[in-house]
Amino acid sequence: MTERHHYKYVVIDSSKENHNAVTAKFNVQVPHGITNASRVCVKSFSMPNTIHNIYGALGKVRFVEFYRPSGTDWIYQIYQFNLDVGYTETSSVITAIQNKFLNASGTEIIRESDSSNTLKQINPSTGADYADTFTTVTISTDSSTYLNTLTVSSGTQDKAFALLVESQNEHTIWESLGFDKRGIMKESDIGLALLNLGTLPAGASATPELIESKFSTDPQKMYVRGCKASGSTASRTISATHAGTHENHNGIYIASKALGNDTLVSKAHDDSVMVAHNSDVLQYLNNDVAKYAYLTYHTDVPMWNILTKKDIYNFDIEIRDHKGILYPRDAIADFVLVLMFETLEEIEYNKDEIIAYNQLGYRLGHPTTSGLSR
């Protein structure tokens, strides 16, 4: 017996699921099974490009305010606010962020240390709130360069302001707005930032210009700005490095814990090193179409994944964003995905057929004068 390749296809139309899913994870049952399967790939995919650009962590905006009360060391508080889920253009999200910073209702911004709406620093010795005034933040977009900027002011108070991300592998709205992740303060950087600020002179000498210079070179090169109004506007302004990508993210991942096996995906190890890890990704699809067009993919050169189980009776499919984060179900429209499975099928031969075939070959190879041997 020998083997031959055969291909079976599974068409997954997400509009046929029950719409009770919270995340973009789908379980597919194959009652009769796909047997003796060896490999699988994404053959085609189609989905309207109406993907949300604010969801999950992208809707949570975080920042740090540092404060030096008179005669004491620098302290800090982490604050956050949430943006409405959905799709917004850059101009709209800039307006939304500005309104959050204005905090007109008094309940827009949360102090993370106690989940309150109190926008005051806390005295670490007594636990009481200081009588400080919250930093004023103005966010805008340059109509020529499309670069986003934040300008901060704290009057005469010794304060500094920084954008914040939990870790290097988390994606936030700050990055979508063009701020280089390497310059966004990570939670693990806060201690070093306090040490750096602690080297500043007291009083009026701690200018925004000096604070900016303190954080303009490695290893503390970050978007940290002094807030004293006496400083120049430039020294109190955080400028994005690139034009934002908020309006159209660059692609999606199709993954499966049951089927994915052969793709390595890189993640940040530190600020300068990425490490490629085994993953369950089946395919990465570039998003190179306009908003509201169809995001489509079809290939004649498959990116095969070797299957660890040869008989397939069920599997999962996950649709993840450009950073590998599982989408909420309502963040994407319905799609049609076609998976191609390669199977190995044994070819069985009948004994009598083989004997007859060999006899015919012999006669053809040993002809008689009459044309064929007996």
C-alpha positions as CSV (number, residue, x, y, z in Angstrom):
1,M,0.0,0.0,0.0
2,T,1.1,3.6,-0.7
3,E,-0.3,7.0,0.4
4,R,-1.7,9.9,-1.5
5,H,-2.5,13.4,-0.4
6,H,-6.1,14.5,-0.2
7,Y,-7.6,17.8,0.9
8,K,-10.7,18.6,2.9
9,Y,-12.1,22.0,3.6
10,V,-14.0,23.5,6.5
11,V,-16.0,26.7,5.9
12,I,-16.6,28.6,9.1
13,D,-19.2,31.3,8.8
14,S,-19.4,33.2,12.1
15,S,-22.9,34.5,11.4
16,K,-24.1,30.9,12.1
17,E,-23.0,30.9,15.7
18,N,-25.4,31.7,18.5
19,H,-24.0,35.2,19.2
20,N,-23.7,34.5,22.9
21,A,-19.9,34.6,22.7
22,V,-18.2,37.3,24.8
23,T,-14.9,37.0,23.0
24,A,-14.0,36.2,19.4
25,K,-13.4,32.6,20.1
26,F,-15.3,29.9,18.3
27,N,-15.6,26.2,18.9
28,V,-16.2,24.0,15.8
29,Q,-17.4,20.4,16.0
30,V,-16.7,17.9,13.2
31,P,-19.1,15.1,14.0
32,H,-17.8,12.7,11.3
33,G,-14.2,13.8,11.9
34,I,-11.3,14.5,9.6
35,T,-9.2,11.4,9.8
36,N,-5.5,10.8,9.2
37,A,-4.9,14.6,8.8
38,S,-1.3,15.8,8.7
39,R,-1.4,19.5,8.1
40,V,-3.7,22.5,8.2
41,C,-3.7,26.1,6.8
42,V,-5.9,29.1,6.3
43,K,-7.0,28.9,2.7
44,S,-9.1,32.1,2.7
45,F,-10.7,34.7,4.9
46,S,-13.2,37.6,4.4
47,M,-14.5,40.1,6.9
48,P,-15.7,43.8,6.6
49,N,-13.0,46.2,7.9
50,T,-15.3,47.7,10.5
51,I,-13.1,46.6,13.4
52,H,-13.4,48.6,16.6
53,N,-10.3,50.5,17.6
54,I,-11.2,51.1,21.2
55,Y,-11.8,47.9,23.3
56,G,-10.2,46.2,26.2
57,A,-6.9,47.7,27.3
58,L,-7.2,50.3,24.4
59,G,-10.0,51.9,26.3
60,K,-8.1,52.3,29.5
61,V,-5.9,55.5,29.6
62,R,-3.3,55.6,32.3
63,F,-0.8,58.2,33.4
64,V,1.4,59.2,36.4
65,E,1.5,62.4,38.2
66,F,4.7,63.0,40.3
67,Y,4.6,65.6,43.1
68,R,7.2,67.1,45.4
69,P,5.6,68.8,48.4
70,S,7.6,71.6,50.0
71,G,10.6,70.2,51.9
72,T,9.9,66.5,51.2
73,D,10.8,63.8,48.6
74,W,9.0,63.2,45.4
75,I,5.9,61.0,45.5
76,Y,3.4,59.9,42.8
77,Q,-0.1,58.7,42.0
78,I,-1.3,56.6,39.1
79,Y,-4.6,57.8,37.5
80,Q,-6.8,56.3,34.8
81,F,-10.0,56.9,32.9
82,N,-12.0,54.9,30.4
83,L,-13.0,55.7,26.8
84,D,-16.2,54.5,25.2
85,V,-15.9,51.2,23.3
86,G,-16.3,51.3,19.5
87,Y,-14.7,52.9,16.4
88,T,-13.6,56.5,16.5
89,E,-11.5,58.7,14.2
90,T,-8.4,60.4,15.7
91,S,-10.1,63.8,16.0
92,S,-12.9,62.2,18.0
93,V,-10.7,60.3,20.4
94,I,-8.5,63.4,21.0
95,T,-11.7,65.3,21.9
96,A,-12.8,62.4,24.2
97,I,-9.5,62.3,25.9
98,Q,-9.4,66.1,26.4
99,N,-12.9,66.0,28.0
100,K,-11.7,63.3,30.3
101,F,-8.8,65.4,31.5
102,L,-11.1,68.3,32.0
103,N,-13.1,66.1,34.4
104,A,-16.1,68.3,34.4
105,S,-18.3,65.8,36.2
106,G,-15.7,65.2,38.8
107,T,-16.0,61.5,38.3
108,E,-14.1,60.9,35.0
109,I,-10.7,60.2,36.4
110,I,-9.9,57.5,39.0
111,R,-7.0,57.5,41.4
112,E,-5.8,53.9,41.2
113,S,-4.4,53.6,44.8
114,D,-7.9,53.7,46.3
115,S,-10.2,53.7,43.2
116,S,-11.6,57.1,44.2
117,N,-12.3,60.2,42.1
118,T,-10.0,62.2,44.4
119,L,-7.4,64.0,42.3
120,K,-5.0,64.7,45.1
121,Q,-1.6,63.3,46.1
122,I,-1.5,61.3,49.3
123,N,0.8,62.0,52.2
124,P,2.7,58.7,52.7
125,S,3.3,59.4,56.4
126,T,-0.3,60.2,57.4
127,G,-2.4,58.8,54.6
128,A,-4.2,62.1,54.3
129,D,-4.7,64.0,51.0
130,Y,-2.5,66.9,50.2
131,A,-4.1,70.2,49.2
132,D,-2.4,70.1,45.8
133,T,-4.1,71.0,42.5
134,F,-4.4,68.4,39.8
135,T,-2.2,69.0,36.7
136,T,-3.9,70.6,33.7
137,V,-3.4,68.6,30.5
138,T,-4.1,69.8,27.0
139,I,-4.0,67.3,24.1
140,S,-4.1,68.3,20.4
141,T,-3.1,67.2,16.9
142,D,-0.9,69.1,14.5
143,S,-2.9,69.5,11.3
144,S,0.3,69.5,9.2
145,T,2.3,66.6,10.7
146,Y,-0.6,64.7,12.3
147,L,1.5,64.3,15.4
148,N,-0.3,64.3,18.7
149,T,0.9,66.3,21.7
150,L,0.1,66.8,25.3
151,T,1.0,70.0,27.2
152,V,1.0,70.0,31.0
153,S,0.8,72.8,33.6
154,S,0.7,72.7,37.4
155,G,1.0,76.4,38.2
156,T,3.8,76.9,40.8
157,Q,3.7,73.3,42.1
158,D,6.7,71.0,41.7
159,K,5.0,68.3,39.5
160,A,5.9,66.0,36.6
161,F,3.7,64.1,34.3
162,A,4.3,60.8,32.4
163,L,2.3,58.4,30.1
164,L,2.0,55.0,31.6
165,V,1.8,51.4,30.3
166,E,1.7,48.3,32.5
167,S,4.4,46.4,30.6
168,Q,6.3,46.4,27.3
169,N,4.0,43.8,25.8
170,E,0.8,45.7,26.5
171,H,-0.7,47.9,23.8
172,T,-2.5,51.1,24.9
173,I,-4.2,54.1,23.2
174,W,-0.9,56.1,23.7
175,E,0.9,53.8,21.2
176,S,-2.1,54.0,18.8
177,L,-1.7,57.8,18.9
178,G,1.9,57.6,17.8
179,F,3.8,57.7,21.1
180,D,6.8,55.4,21.0
181,K,6.3,52.5,23.4
182,R,10.0,52.8,24.4
183,G,9.3,56.2,25.8
184,I,6.1,55.3,27.6
185,M,6.8,54.7,31.3
186,K,6.2,51.2,32.4
187,E,5.1,50.5,36.0
188,S,8.6,49.0,36.7
189,D,10.2,52.3,35.7
190,I,8.4,54.4,38.4
191,G,11.0,53.6,41.1
192,L,13.9,54.7,38.8
193,A,12.0,57.8,37.8
194,L,11.6,58.8,41.5
195,L,15.3,58.4,42.0
196,N,16.0,60.5,38.9
197,L,13.7,63.2,40.1
198,G,15.3,63.0,43.5
199,T,18.5,64.3,42.1
200,L,16.9,67.6,41.1
201,P,17.6,70.8,43.1
202,A,14.9,72.1,45.4
203,G,12.5,75.0,44.7
204,A,12.5,77.1,41.6
205,S,15.6,75.5,40.2
206,A,13.6,72.3,39.4
207,T,12.4,73.7,36.1
208,P,10.6,71.8,33.3
209,E,13.6,72.3,31.1
210,L,15.8,70.5,33.7
211,I,13.3,67.7,34.1
212,E,13.0,67.2,30.4
213,S,16.8,66.9,30.1
214,K,16.8,64.4,33.0
215,F,14.6,62.1,30.9
216,S,16.0,62.7,27.4
217,T,18.8,60.2,27.5
218,D,19.1,56.5,28.2
219,P,18.4,54.6,30.5
220,Q,15.7,57.0,31.5
221,K,14.6,58.3,28.1
222,M,10.9,58.6,28.6
223,Y,7.9,60.9,28.0
224,V,8.3,62.7,31.3
225,R,7.7,66.4,31.5
226,G,7.9,69.0,34.3
227,C,4.6,70.8,34.8
228,K,5.6,74.2,36.3
229,A,3.9,76.9,34.3
230,S,7.1,79.0,34.5
231,G,8.8,76.6,32.1
232,S,8.6,77.0,28.3
233,T,5.7,75.4,26.5
234,A,8.1,73.2,24.6
235,S,9.6,71.8,27.8
236,R,6.1,71.0,29.1
237,T,5.0,69.3,26.0
238,I,5.1,65.6,25.2
239,S,5.2,65.1,21.4
240,A,4.4,61.8,19.6
241,T,7.2,60.3,17.6
242,H,5.0,59.1,14.8
243,A,1.6,59.9,13.3
244,G,-1.0,57.7,15.0
245,T,-2.4,54.5,13.7
246,H,-5.5,54.7,15.7
247,E,-7.9,54.8,12.7
248,N,-6.8,51.5,11.1
249,H,-4.8,48.8,12.8
250,N,-2.3,46.9,10.6
251,G,-3.6,43.4,10.7
252,I,-5.2,40.5,12.6
253,Y,-4.1,37.0,13.8
254,I,-6.0,33.8,13.2
255,A,-5.1,31.3,15.9
256,S,-6.2,27.9,17.2
257,K,-5.0,26.2,20.4
258,A,-6.0,22.8,18.9
259,L,-4.5,23.3,15.4
260,G,-1.7,25.9,15.7
261,N,1.7,24.5,16.3
262,D,4.4,25.7,13.9
263,T,4.5,29.5,14.1
264,L,6.8,31.5,16.3
265,V,5.8,34.9,17.5
266,S,8.2,37.4,19.0
267,K,7.6,39.2,22.3
268,A,9.6,41.8,24.1
269,H,12.2,40.4,26.5
270,D,13.5,43.9,27.5
271,D,13.8,47.3,25.8
272,S,16.1,46.0,23.1
273,V,15.6,42.3,22.8
274,M,12.7,40.3,21.4
275,V,12.3,36.5,21.8
276,A,10.4,34.3,19.4
277,H,8.1,31.9,21.3
278,N,6.1,28.9,20.1
279,S,2.5,30.0,19.5
280,D,-0.9,28.7,18.3
281,V,-1.0,31.2,15.4
282,L,-2.3,29.8,12.1
283,Q,-1.9,33.0,10.0
284,Y,-1.3,36.7,10.2
285,L,-3.4,38.8,7.8
286,N,-2.3,42.3,6.7
287,N,-4.9,44.9,6.9
288,D,-4.1,47.0,3.7
289,V,-7.6,48.0,2.8
290,A,-9.6,51.2,3.5
291,K,-12.0,51.3,6.4
292,Y,-15.4,49.7,5.6
293,A,-13.9,47.8,2.7
294,Y,-13.6,44.0,2.9
295,L,-10.5,42.6,4.5
296,T,-9.8,39.5,2.4
297,Y,-7.1,36.8,2.1
298,H,-6.6,33.9,-0.3
299,T,-3.5,32.0,-1.0
300,D,-2.1,29.3,-3.3
301,V,1.0,29.1,-1.2
302,P,-0.2,27.8,2.2
303,M,1.5,28.5,5.5
304,W,1.1,24.9,6.8
305,N,0.9,23.9,10.4
306,I,1.8,20.3,11.3
307,L,-1.0,18.7,13.3
308,T,-0.2,17.0,16.6
309,K,-3.4,14.9,16.4
310,K,-4.2,13.1,13.2
311,D,-8.0,12.7,13.8
312,I,-9.9,16.0,14.2
313,Y,-13.4,16.0,15.7
314,N,-13.4,19.5,17.2
315,F,-11.2,22.6,17.3
316,D,-11.2,26.2,18.3
317,I,-10.6,29.4,16.3
318,E,-9.6,32.7,17.8
319,I,-9.5,36.1,16.1
320,R,-6.9,38.4,17.7
321,D,-5.8,41.9,17.1
322,H,-2.6,43.2,15.6
323,K,-0.9,42.8,19.0
324,G,-2.1,39.2,19.5
325,I,-4.9,40.1,22.0
326,L,-8.2,38.3,21.7
327,Y,-10.9,40.6,20.4
328,P,-14.2,41.0,22.2
329,R,-16.9,39.4,20.1
330,D,-18.6,42.7,19.4
331,A,-15.4,44.4,18.2
332,I,-15.4,42.5,14.9
333,A,-18.0,41.9,12.2
334,D,-19.0,38.4,11.0
335,F,-16.5,36.6,8.8
336,V,-16.1,33.6,6.6
337,L,-12.9,31.5,7.1
338,V,-11.9,28.5,5.1
339,L,-9.4,26.0,6.6
340,M,-7.7,23.4,4.3
341,F,-6.7,20.1,5.9
342,E,-4.3,17.8,4.2
343,T,-5.0,14.1,4.8
344,L,-3.1,11.0,3.9
345,E,-5.2,8.3,2.3
346,E,-3.9,4.7,1.8
347,I,-4.4,3.3,-1.7
348,E,-5.4,-0.4,-1.5
349,Y,-4.7,-2.8,-4.4
350,N,-6.6,-6.0,-5.2
351,K,-4.4,-9.1,-5.5
352,D,-6.0,-10.3,-8.7
353,E,-5.6,-6.9,-10.3
354,I,-1.9,-6.8,-9.4
355,I,-1.3,-10.3,-11.0
356,A,-3.2,-9.3,-14.2
357,Y,-1.2,-6.1,-14.4
358,N,2.1,-7.9,-14.1
359,Q,1.1,-10.5,-16.7
360,L,0.2,-7.7,-19.1
361,G,3.5,-6.1,-18.5
362,Y,5.3,-9.3,-19.2
363,R,3.5,-10.0,-22.4
364,L,4.2,-6.4,-23.6
365,G,7.9,-6.9,-22.8
366,H,8.2,-10.3,-24.4
367,P,6.3,-10.2,-27.7
368,T,6.0,-13.3,-30.0
369,T,6.1,-13.3,-33.8
370,S,2.3,-13.0,-33.6
371,G,2.7,-9.8,-31.5
372,L,2.2,-11.1,-28.0
373,S,3.5,-13.9,-25.9
374,R,1.1,-16.5,-24.7
